[in-house]
Amino acid sequence: MRAVIQRTSRSSVVIGGVCHGEIGTGLNILIGITEGDSEEDIDWLCHKIVNLRVFDDADGVMNRSVLDVDGDILVISQFTLYASTKKGNRPSYIKAAKPEISVPLYEKFLERLENILGKPVKKGIFGADMEVTIVNDGPVTILIDTKNRE
């Protein structure tokens, strides 16, 4: 699994002209799923995300997590995180998992995040054409790939 995590002051997702999810202070997560991803990847990634110390403490040092600041999370499925650009100019998405694999893992990822966060996670709709607005606070952007844990 690959996640692009951005600290936000606000973020939203609009689908078909309707706002489907919106947060203030928190994390916007773009999540990509590949073949071979598992529930072990989900557990590791969810714990890593909610405990990332990317929010400022009283001294202005990034020392607090989304849990510490009672922030929200918006998750957007993003198969293009597995784009390969090695050949030519048209990206290949062959490394992105097919929907029959990625949809159940995406849903388990959301469920696990909600359990750890202790509140609902906002989300887009898997496979939908979405307009995502991200106001990146900092900017702070972190890339995590569960295949590169060490």
VMD Tcl script that builds the backbone (N, CA, C; Angstrom):
set m [mol new atoms 450]
animate dup $m
set s [atomselect $m all]
$s set {name element resname resid chain x y z} {
  {N N MET 1 A 0.846 -1.169 0.000}
  {CA C MET 1 A 0.000 0.000 0.000}
  {C C MET 1 A 0.891 1.232 0.000}
  {N N ARG 2 A 0.419 2.226 -0.711}
  {CA C ARG 2 A 1.103 3.518 -0.716}
  {C C ARG 2 A 0.121 4.569 -0.241}
  {N N ALA 3 A 0.638 5.465 0.594}
  {CA C ALA 3 A -0.190 6.557 1.087}
  {C C ALA 3 A 0.570 7.867 0.966}
  {N N VAL 4 A -0.111 8.867 0.445}
  {CA C VAL 4 A 0.387 10.232 0.469}
  {C C VAL 4 A -0.439 10.928 1.534}
  {N N ILE 5 A 0.226 11.377 2.577}
  {CA C ILE 5 A -0.454 11.957 3.734}
  {C C ILE 5 A -0.110 13.437 3.784}
  {N N GLN 6 A -1.150 14.259 3.815}
  {CA C GLN 6 A -0.932 15.707 3.873}
  {C C GLN 6 A -1.649 16.288 5.083}
  {N N ARG 7 A -0.898 17.096 5.832}
  {CA C ARG 7 A -1.505 17.822 6.947}
  {C C ARG 7 A -2.328 18.947 6.342}
  {N N THR 8 A -3.582 19.045 6.738}
  {CA C THR 8 A -4.473 20.036 6.128}
  {C C THR 8 A -5.092 20.973 7.160}
  {N N SER 9 A -5.408 22.163 6.680}
  {CA C SER 9 A -6.264 23.052 7.464}
  {C C SER 9 A -7.710 22.843 7.046}
  {N N ARG 10 A -7.883 22.328 5.807}
  {CA C ARG 10 A -9.202 21.888 5.337}
  {C C ARG 10 A -9.021 21.087 4.056}
  {N N SER 11 A -9.947 20.172 3.844}
  {CA C SER 11 A -9.910 19.318 2.672}
  {C C SER 11 A -11.325 18.819 2.405}
  {N N SER 12 A -11.628 18.604 1.123}
  {CA C SER 12 A -12.972 18.124 0.789}
  {C C SER 12 A -12.932 17.308 -0.492}
  {N N VAL 13 A -13.977 16.509 -0.679}
  {CA C VAL 13 A -14.141 15.740 -1.905}
  {C C VAL 13 A -15.557 15.959 -2.417}
  {N N VAL 14 A -15.651 16.328 -3.700}
  {CA C VAL 14 A -16.933 16.567 -4.363}
  {C C VAL 14 A -17.093 15.518 -5.460}
  {N N ILE 15 A -18.258 14.883 -5.467}
  {CA C ILE 15 A -18.568 13.864 -6.464}
  {C C ILE 15 A -19.900 14.223 -7.104}
  {N N GLY 16 A -19.888 14.416 -8.412}
  {CA C GLY 16 A -21.122 14.770 -9.114}
  {C C GLY 16 A -21.725 16.074 -8.638}
  {N N GLY 17 A -20.875 17.020 -8.264}
  {CA C GLY 17 A -21.344 18.327 -7.816}
  {C C GLY 17 A -21.805 18.372 -6.370}
  {N N VAL 18 A -21.705 17.248 -5.655}
  {CA C VAL 18 A -22.152 17.169 -4.261}
  {C C VAL 18 A -20.958 16.889 -3.351}
  {N N CYS 19 A -20.833 17.663 -2.272}
  {CA C CYS 19 A -19.754 17.441 -1.312}
  {C C CYS 19 A -20.022 16.127 -0.583}
  {N N HIS 20 A -19.091 15.207 -0.723}
  {CA C HIS 20 A -19.255 13.876 -0.145}
  {C C HIS 20 A -18.496 13.723 1.173}
  {N N GLY 21 A -17.496 14.561 1.396}
  {CA C GLY 21 A -16.721 14.516 2.625}
  {C C GLY 21 A -15.922 15.787 2.774}
  {N N GLU 22 A -15.816 16.252 4.015}
  {CA C GLU 22 A -15.123 17.511 4.271}
  {C C GLU 22 A -14.544 17.478 5.677}
  {N N ILE 23 A -13.297 17.971 5.814}
  {CA C ILE 23 A -12.669 18.055 7.128}
  {C C ILE 23 A -12.012 19.415 7.291}
  {N N GLY 24 A -11.711 19.740 8.537}
  {CA C GLY 24 A -10.909 20.913 8.858}
  {C C GLY 24 A -9.492 20.441 9.156}
  {N N THR 25 A -8.998 20.769 10.327}
  {CA C THR 25 A -7.662 20.344 10.723}
  {C C THR 25 A -7.577 18.823 10.741}
  {N N GLY 26 A -6.572 18.309 10.060}
  {CA C GLY 26 A -6.417 16.864 10.056}
  {C C GLY 26 A -5.492 16.405 8.959}
  {N N LEU 27 A -5.781 15.196 8.460}
  {CA C LEU 27 A -4.956 14.575 7.437}
  {C C LEU 27 A -5.778 14.204 6.221}
  {N N ASN 28 A -5.273 14.538 5.046}
  {CA C ASN 28 A -5.841 14.063 3.791}
  {C C ASN 28 A -4.944 12.906 3.354}
  {N N ILE 29 A -5.552 11.758 3.104}
  {CA C ILE 29 A -4.782 10.576 2.729}
  {C C ILE 29 A -5.218 10.107 1.357}
  {N N LEU 30 A -4.259 10.046 0.430}
  {CA C LEU 30 A -4.463 9.424 -0.869}
  {C C LEU 30 A -3.890 8.024 -0.732}
  {N N ILE 31 A -4.706 6.988 -0.988}
  {CA C ILE 31 A -4.281 5.607 -0.746}
  {C C ILE 31 A -4.321 4.788 -2.024}
  {N N GLY 32 A -3.214 4.102 -2.301}
  {CA C GLY 32 A -3.115 3.205 -3.443}
  {C C GLY 32 A -2.878 1.782 -2.961}
  {N N ILE 33 A -3.475 0.827 -3.651}
  {CA C ILE 33 A -3.382 -0.583 -3.267}
  {C C ILE 33 A -2.817 -1.370 -4.439}
  {N N THR 34 A -1.900 -2.298 -4.135}
  {CA C THR 34 A -1.283 -3.130 -5.157}
  {C C THR 34 A -1.483 -4.605 -4.822}
  {N N GLU 35 A -1.219 -5.449 -5.797}
  {CA C GLU 35 A -1.281 -6.897 -5.583}
  {C C GLU 35 A -0.362 -7.260 -4.420}
  {N N GLY 36 A -0.799 -8.172 -3.602}
  {CA C GLY 36 A 0.024 -8.627 -2.486}
  {C C GLY 36 A -0.183 -7.844 -1.212}
  {N N ASP 37 A -0.941 -6.751 -1.248}
  {CA C ASP 37 A -1.237 -6.029 -0.015}
  {C C ASP 37 A -2.147 -6.897 0.853}
  {N N SER 38 A -2.017 -6.719 2.166}
  {CA C SER 38 A -2.734 -7.596 3.097}
  {C C SER 38 A -3.256 -6.809 4.295}
  {N N GLU 39 A -3.962 -7.529 5.167}
  {CA C GLU 39 A -4.443 -6.899 6.397}
  {C C GLU 39 A -3.286 -6.495 7.300}
  {N N GLU 40 A -2.158 -7.194 7.189}
  {CA C GLU 40 A -0.968 -6.800 7.943}
  {C C GLU 40 A -0.491 -5.418 7.490}
  {N N ASP 41 A -0.521 -5.169 6.177}
  {CA C ASP 41 A -0.161 -3.846 5.654}
  {C C ASP 41 A -1.124 -2.786 6.187}
  {N N ILE 42 A -2.406 -3.126 6.212}
  {CA C ILE 42 A -3.424 -2.191 6.699}
  {C C ILE 42 A -3.154 -1.821 8.147}
  {N N ASP 43 A -2.949 -2.824 9.011}
  {CA C ASP 43 A -2.708 -2.557 10.433}
  {C C ASP 43 A -1.477 -1.675 10.633}
  {N N TRP 44 A -0.383 -2.051 9.975}
  {CA C TRP 44 A 0.854 -1.292 10.137}
  {C C TRP 44 A 0.670 0.151 9.678}
  {N N LEU 45 A 0.056 0.327 8.492}
  {CA C LEU 45 A -0.107 1.663 7.922}
  {C C LEU 45 A -1.052 2.520 8.756}
  {N N CYS 46 A -2.153 1.961 9.190}
  {CA C CYS 46 A -3.112 2.737 9.993}
  {C C CYS 46 A -2.482 3.219 11.298}
  {N N HIS 47 A -1.746 2.340 11.969}
  {CA C HIS 47 A -1.080 2.761 13.203}
  {C C HIS 47 A -0.020 3.827 12.927}
  {N N LYS 48 A 0.698 3.676 11.839}
  {CA C LYS 48 A 1.719 4.659 11.478}
  {C C LYS 48 A 1.071 6.027 11.223}
  {N N ILE 49 A -0.024 6.030 10.467}
  {CA C ILE 49 A -0.692 7.284 10.110}
  {C C ILE 49 A -1.210 8.031 11.337}
  {N N VAL 50 A -1.969 7.360 12.187}
  {CA C VAL 50 A -2.590 8.069 13.313}
  {C C VAL 50 A -1.575 8.506 14.365}
  {N N ASN 51 A -0.383 7.913 14.329}
  {CA C ASN 51 A 0.639 8.288 15.308}
  {C C ASN 51 A 1.727 9.193 14.750}
  {N N LEU 52 A 1.637 9.537 13.450}
  {CA C LEU 52 A 2.614 10.458 12.868}
  {C C LEU 52 A 2.579 11.793 13.605}
  {N N ARG 53 A 3.718 12.243 14.059}
  {CA C ARG 53 A 3.772 13.510 14.790}
  {C C ARG 53 A 4.086 14.627 13.799}
  {N N VAL 54 A 3.025 15.139 13.163}
  {CA C VAL 54 A 3.175 16.167 12.134}
  {C C VAL 54 A 2.422 17.459 12.475}
  {N N PHE 55 A 1.854 17.514 13.683}
  {CA C PHE 55 A 1.149 18.723 14.116}
  {C C PHE 55 A 1.981 19.419 15.190}
  {N N ASP 56 A 1.959 20.748 15.166}
  {CA C ASP 56 A 2.790 21.533 16.077}
  {C C ASP 56 A 2.330 21.423 17.515}
  {N N ASP 57 A 3.321 21.400 18.421}
  {CA C ASP 57 A 3.039 21.507 19.845}
  {C C ASP 57 A 3.078 22.985 20.230}
  {N N ALA 58 A 3.033 23.272 21.506}
  {CA C ALA 58 A 3.009 24.661 21.982}
  {C C ALA 58 A 4.274 25.433 21.598}
  {N N ASP 59 A 5.359 24.715 21.344}
  {CA C ASP 59 A 6.626 25.358 20.971}
  {C C ASP 59 A 6.816 25.450 19.464}
  {N N GLY 60 A 5.790 25.060 18.692}
  {CA C GLY 60 A 5.888 25.135 17.241}
  {C C GLY 60 A 6.679 23.993 16.616}
  {N N VAL 61 A 6.871 22.928 17.369}
  {CA C VAL 61 A 7.608 21.757 16.887}
  {C C VAL 61 A 6.602 20.676 16.498}
  {N N MET 62 A 6.819 20.035 15.346}
  {CA C MET 62 A 5.909 18.959 14.934}
  {C C MET 62 A 6.105 17.782 15.878}
  {N N ASN 63 A 5.246 17.717 16.884}
  {CA C ASN 63 A 5.408 16.738 17.946}
  {C C ASN 63 A 4.074 16.120 18.366}
  {N N ARG 64 A 2.997 16.433 17.614}
  {CA C ARG 64 A 1.675 15.926 17.986}
  {C C ARG 64 A 1.063 15.173 16.803}
  {N N SER 65 A 0.272 14.163 17.127}
  {CA C SER 65 A -0.387 13.338 16.105}
  {C C SER 65 A -1.812 13.830 15.857}
  {N N VAL 66 A -2.446 13.261 14.858}
  {CA C VAL 66 A -3.846 13.580 14.577}
  {C C VAL 66 A -4.719 13.198 15.773}
  {N N LEU 67 A -4.330 12.156 16.489}
  {CA C LEU 67 A -5.052 11.785 17.719}
  {C C LEU 67 A -4.903 12.874 18.772}
  {N N ASP 68 A -3.687 13.390 18.928}
  {CA C ASP 68 A -3.404 14.407 19.947}
  {C C ASP 68 A -4.178 15.699 19.712}
  {N N VAL 69 A -4.391 16.051 18.437}
  {CA C VAL 69 A -5.064 17.323 18.129}
  {C C VAL 69 A -6.556 17.120 17.856}
  {N N ASP 70 A -7.044 15.888 18.044}
  {CA C ASP 70 A -8.445 15.549 17.753}
  {C C ASP 70 A -8.816 15.956 16.327}
  {N N GLY 71 A -7.878 15.685 15.405}
  {CA C GLY 71 A -8.092 16.026 14.004}
  {C C GLY 71 A -8.941 14.991 13.282}
  {N N ASP 72 A -9.302 15.320 12.068}
  {CA C ASP 72 A -10.101 14.432 11.234}
  {C C ASP 72 A -9.251 13.879 10.104}
  {N N ILE 73 A -9.784 12.872 9.428}
  {CA C ILE 73 A -9.098 12.258 8.304}
  {C C ILE 73 A -10.055 12.144 7.128}
  {N N LEU 74 A -9.559 12.499 5.944}
  {CA C LEU 74 A -10.276 12.311 4.682}
  {C C LEU 74 A -9.437 11.375 3.829}
  {N N VAL 75 A -10.040 10.262 3.385}
  {CA C VAL 75 A -9.328 9.255 2.603}
  {C C VAL 75 A -9.883 9.226 1.184}
  {N N ILE 76 A -8.973 9.242 0.216}
  {CA C ILE 76 A -9.329 9.194 -1.197}
  {C C ILE 76 A -8.580 8.034 -1.847}
  {N N SER 77 A -9.305 7.125 -2.498}
  {CA C SER 77 A -8.645 6.042 -3.222}
  {C C SER 77 A -7.926 6.634 -4.428}
  {N N GLN 78 A -6.712 6.136 -4.692}
  {CA C GLN 78 A -5.864 6.763 -5.704}
  {C C GLN 78 A -4.998 5.703 -6.389}
  {N N PHE 79 A -5.577 4.980 -7.344}
  {CA C PHE 79 A -4.829 3.923 -8.021}
  {C C PHE 79 A -3.617 4.464 -8.770}
  {N N THR 80 A -3.621 5.751 -9.110}
  {CA C THR 80 A -2.507 6.323 -9.866}
  {C C THR 80 A -1.219 6.412 -9.049}
  {N N LEU 81 A -1.286 6.152 -7.747}
  {CA C LEU 81 A -0.060 6.110 -6.952}
  {C C LEU 81 A 0.848 4.963 -7.386}
  {N N TYR 82 A 0.276 3.998 -8.118}
  {CA C TYR 82 A 1.073 2.885 -8.640}
  {C C TYR 82 A 1.370 3.035 -10.126}
  {N N ALA 83 A 1.367 4.249 -10.607}
  {CA C ALA 83 A 1.692 4.498 -12.010}
  {C C ALA 83 A 3.159 4.179 -12.276}
  {N N SER 84 A 3.399 3.556 -13.413}
  {CA C SER 84 A 4.764 3.327 -13.875}
  {C C SER 84 A 4.998 4.243 -15.077}
  {N N THR 85 A 6.079 4.997 -15.018}
  {CA C THR 85 A 6.400 5.937 -16.099}
  {C C THR 85 A 7.725 5.594 -16.762}
  {N N LYS 86 A 8.150 4.339 -16.627}
  {CA C LYS 86 A 9.446 3.923 -17.171}
  {C C LYS 86 A 9.489 3.979 -18.687}
  {N N LYS 87 A 8.399 3.625 -19.351}
  {CA C LYS 87 A 8.371 3.596 -20.811}
  {C C LYS 87 A 7.422 4.673 -21.329}
  {N N GLY 88 A 7.866 5.413 -22.295}
  {CA C GLY 88 A 7.005 6.387 -22.960}
  {C C GLY 88 A 6.479 7.460 -22.038}
  {N N ASN 89 A 5.397 8.101 -22.464}
  {CA C ASN 89 A 4.820 9.215 -21.722}
  {C C ASN 89 A 3.436 8.924 -21.164}
  {N N ARG 90 A 2.903 7.755 -21.503}
  {CA C ARG 90 A 1.593 7.389 -20.968}
  {C C ARG 90 A 1.808 6.431 -19.802}
  {N N PRO 91 A 1.420 6.825 -18.586}
  {CA C PRO 91 A 1.635 5.960 -17.429}
  {C C PRO 91 A 0.895 4.629 -17.565}
  {N N SER 92 A 1.506 3.595 -17.032}
  {CA C SER 92 A 0.881 2.281 -16.949}
  {C C SER 92 A 0.433 2.070 -15.508}
  {N N TYR 93 A -0.734 1.503 -15.332}
  {CA C TYR 93 A -1.275 1.268 -13.993}
  {C C TYR 93 A -1.363 -0.216 -13.683}
  {N N ILE 94 A -0.538 -1.004 -14.331}
  {CA C ILE 94 A -0.584 -2.454 -14.198}
  {C C ILE 94 A -0.287 -2.917 -12.762}
  {N N LYS 95 A 0.454 -2.115 -12.017}
  {CA C LYS 95 A 0.794 -2.494 -10.641}
  {C C LYS 95 A -0.322 -2.196 -9.637}
  {N N ALA 96 A -1.318 -1.416 -10.035}
  {CA C ALA 96 A -2.463 -1.152 -9.156}
  {C C ALA 96 A -3.331 -2.399 -9.104}
  {N N ALA 97 A -3.788 -2.754 -7.906}
  {CA C ALA 97 A -4.624 -3.943 -7.749}
  {C C ALA 97 A -5.964 -3.748 -8.450}
  {N N LYS 98 A -6.493 -4.825 -8.973}
  {CA C LYS 98 A -7.818 -4.819 -9.603}
  {C C LYS 98 A -8.884 -4.573 -8.530}
  {N N PRO 99 A -10.043 -4.039 -8.915}
  {CA C PRO 99 A -11.092 -3.717 -7.942}
  {C C PRO 99 A -11.505 -4.879 -7.042}
  {N N GLU 100 A -11.517 -6.102 -7.567}
  {CA C GLU 100 A -11.943 -7.220 -6.724}
  {C C GLU 100 A -10.980 -7.462 -5.554}
  {N N ILE 101 A -9.759 -6.987 -5.680}
  {CA C ILE 101 A -8.791 -7.068 -4.586}
  {C C ILE 101 A -8.766 -5.768 -3.793}
  {N N SER 102 A -8.725 -4.648 -4.501}
  {CA C SER 102 A -8.521 -3.358 -3.838}
  {C C SER 102 A -9.741 -2.851 -3.068}
  {N N VAL 103 A -10.948 -3.104 -3.562}
  {CA C VAL 103 A -12.135 -2.586 -2.861}
  {C C VAL 103 A -12.248 -3.163 -1.450}
  {N N PRO 104 A -12.172 -4.496 -1.257}
  {CA C PRO 104 A -12.250 -5.010 0.115}
  {C C PRO 104 A -11.127 -4.502 1.020}
  {N N LEU 105 A -9.918 -4.368 0.469}
  {CA C LEU 105 A -8.814 -3.854 1.280}
  {C C LEU 105 A -9.017 -2.381 1.626}
  {N N TYR 106 A -9.518 -1.607 0.672}
  {CA C TYR 106 A -9.825 -0.194 0.920}
  {C C TYR 106 A -10.857 -0.066 2.045}
  {N N GLU 107 A -11.898 -0.885 1.990}
  {CA C GLU 107 A -12.941 -0.834 3.026}
  {C C GLU 107 A -12.399 -1.248 4.387}
  {N N LYS 108 A -11.514 -2.245 4.432}
  {CA C LYS 108 A -10.893 -2.656 5.693}
  {C C LYS 108 A -9.958 -1.562 6.212}
  {N N PHE 109 A -9.265 -0.898 5.298}
  {CA C PHE 109 A -8.400 0.218 5.681}
  {C C PHE 109 A -9.223 1.315 6.359}
  {N N LEU 110 A -10.360 1.682 5.764}
  {CA C LEU 110 A -11.228 2.711 6.342}
  {C C LEU 110 A -11.737 2.292 7.714}
  {N N GLU 111 A -12.186 1.049 7.813}
  {CA C GLU 111 A -12.720 0.528 9.078}
  {C C GLU 111 A -11.655 0.540 10.173}
  {N N ARG 112 A -10.454 0.116 9.825}
  {CA C ARG 112 A -9.359 0.082 10.806}
  {C C ARG 112 A -8.978 1.494 11.249}
  {N N LEU 113 A -8.907 2.428 10.309}
  {CA C LEU 113 A -8.603 3.823 10.663}
  {C C LEU 113 A -9.649 4.380 11.624}
  {N N GLU 114 A -10.918 4.120 11.329}
  {CA C GLU 114 A -11.996 4.603 12.206}
  {C C GLU 114 A -11.880 4.017 13.598}
  {N N ASN 115 A -11.550 2.738 13.686}
  {CA C ASN 115 A -11.412 2.097 15.001}
  {C C ASN 115 A -10.291 2.727 15.806}
  {N N ILE 116 A -9.168 2.984 15.171}
  {CA C ILE 116 A -8.029 3.567 15.882}
  {C C ILE 116 A -8.281 5.038 16.198}
  {N N LEU 117 A -8.849 5.780 15.241}
  {CA C LEU 117 A -9.111 7.205 15.422}
  {C C LEU 117 A -10.231 7.445 16.438}
  {N N GLY 118 A -11.157 6.505 16.529}
  {CA C GLY 118 A -12.260 6.629 17.480}
  {C C GLY 118 A -13.410 7.486 16.982}
  {N N LYS 119 A -13.453 7.720 15.682}
  {CA C LYS 119 A -14.549 8.481 15.097}
  {C C LYS 119 A -14.593 8.206 13.599}
  {N N PRO 120 A -15.691 8.583 12.946}
  {CA C PRO 120 A -15.793 8.320 11.502}
  {C C PRO 120 A -14.715 9.029 10.695}
  {N N VAL 121 A -14.285 8.344 9.655}
  {CA C VAL 121 A -13.334 8.896 8.690}
  {C C VAL 121 A -14.137 9.331 7.473}
  {N N LYS 122 A -13.879 10.506 6.985}
  {CA C LYS 122 A -14.524 10.974 5.749}
  {C C LYS 122 A -13.846 10.300 4.569}
  {N N LYS 123 A -14.585 10.131 3.485}
  {CA C LYS 123 A -14.011 9.406 2.360}
  {C C LYS 123 A -14.693 9.763 1.058}
  {N N GLY 124 A -13.970 9.468 -0.016}
  {CA C GLY 124 A -14.552 9.562 -1.342}
  {C C GLY 124 A -15.243 8.251 -1.653}
  {N N ILE 125 A -15.588 8.059 -2.921}
  {CA C ILE 125 A -16.180 6.800 -3.375}
  {C C ILE 125 A -15.168 6.108 -4.268}
  {N N PHE 126 A -14.855 4.881 -3.946}
  {CA C PHE 126 A -13.856 4.132 -4.688}
  {C C PHE 126 A -14.218 4.105 -6.169}
  {N N GLY 127 A -13.280 4.499 -7.017}
  {CA C GLY 127 A -13.461 4.452 -8.463}
  {C C GLY 127 A -14.247 5.602 -9.068}
  {N N ALA 128 A -14.753 6.499 -8.231}
  {CA C ALA 128 A -15.541 7.622 -8.747}
  {C C ALA 128 A -14.621 8.707 -9.303}
  {N N ASP 129 A -15.187 9.550 -10.161}
  {CA C ASP 129 A -14.501 10.746 -10.641}
  {C C ASP 129 A -14.709 11.810 -9.574}
  {N N MET 130 A -13.646 12.178 -8.886}
  {CA C MET 130 A -13.756 13.060 -7.720}
  {C C MET 130 A -12.976 14.349 -7.917}
  {N N GLU 131 A -13.486 15.413 -7.341}
  {CA C GLU 131 A -12.771 16.681 -7.247}
  {C C GLU 131 A -12.326 16.826 -5.800}
  {N N VAL 132 A -11.025 16.792 -5.597}
  {CA C VAL 132 A -10.483 16.845 -4.245}
  {C C VAL 132 A -9.795 18.185 -4.040}
  {N N THR 133 A -10.175 18.862 -2.981}
  {CA C THR 133 A -9.544 20.120 -2.609}
  {C C THR 133 A -8.744 19.872 -1.341}
  {N N ILE 134 A -7.469 20.207 -1.406}
  {CA C ILE 134 A -6.587 20.014 -0.260}
  {C C ILE 134 A -5.889 21.333 0.025}
  {N N VAL 135 A -6.098 21.860 1.217}
  {CA C VAL 135 A -5.338 23.025 1.649}
  {C C VAL 135 A -4.265 22.475 2.576}
  {N N ASN 136 A -3.078 22.287 2.006}
  {CA C ASN 136 A -1.968 21.664 2.703}
  {C C ASN 136 A -1.383 22.672 3.678}
  {N N ASP 137 A -1.377 22.308 4.946}
  {CA C ASP 137 A -0.898 23.177 6.013}
  {C C ASP 137 A 0.580 22.913 6.240}
  {N N GLY 138 A 1.411 23.879 5.943}
  {CA C GLY 138 A 2.841 23.734 6.171}
  {C C GLY 138 A 3.679 24.259 5.017}
  {N N PRO 139 A 3.755 23.586 3.925}
  {CA C PRO 139 A 3.138 22.313 3.569}
  {C C PRO 139 A 3.839 21.130 4.240}
  {N N VAL 140 A 3.029 20.157 4.621}
  {CA C VAL 140 A 3.548 18.903 5.162}
  {C C VAL 140 A 2.965 17.781 4.327}
  {N N THR 141 A 3.839 17.023 3.661}
  {CA C THR 141 A 3.439 15.885 2.847}
  {C C THR 141 A 4.389 14.734 3.131}
  {N N ILE 142 A 3.820 13.582 3.471}
  {CA C ILE 142 A 4.597 12.395 3.813}
  {C C ILE 142 A 4.157 11.267 2.890}
  {N N LEU 143 A 5.120 10.542 2.324}
  {CA C LEU 143 A 4.839 9.382 1.497}
  {C C LEU 143 A 5.241 8.138 2.260}
  {N N ILE 144 A 4.317 7.182 2.382}
  {CA C ILE 144 A 4.605 5.927 3.073}
  {C C ILE 144 A 4.239 4.774 2.149}
  {N N ASP 145 A 5.153 3.825 2.016}
  {CA C ASP 145 A 4.921 2.616 1.243}
  {C C ASP 145 A 5.148 1.440 2.187}
  {N N THR 146 A 4.129 0.593 2.357}
  {CA C THR 146 A 4.245 -0.511 3.302}
  {C C THR 146 A 5.300 -1.529 2.885}
  {N N LYS 147 A 5.733 -1.492 1.651}
  {CA C LYS 147 A 6.774 -2.414 1.194}
  {C C LYS 147 A 8.169 -1.901 1.524}
  {N N ASN 148 A 8.260 -0.680 2.040}
  {CA C ASN 148 A 9.545 -0.073 2.415}
  {C C ASN 148 A 9.562 0.264 3.899}
  {N N ARG 149 A 9.294 -0.717 4.742}
  {CA C ARG 149 A 9.211 -0.477 6.186}
  {C C ARG 149 A 10.568 -0.332 6.843}
  {N N GLU 150 A 11.592 -0.861 6.223}
  {CA C GLU 150 A 12.915 -0.854 6.868}
  {C C GLU 150 A 13.841 0.145 6.236}
}
mol reanalyze $m
mol bondsrecalc $m
mol representation Tube
mol addrep $m
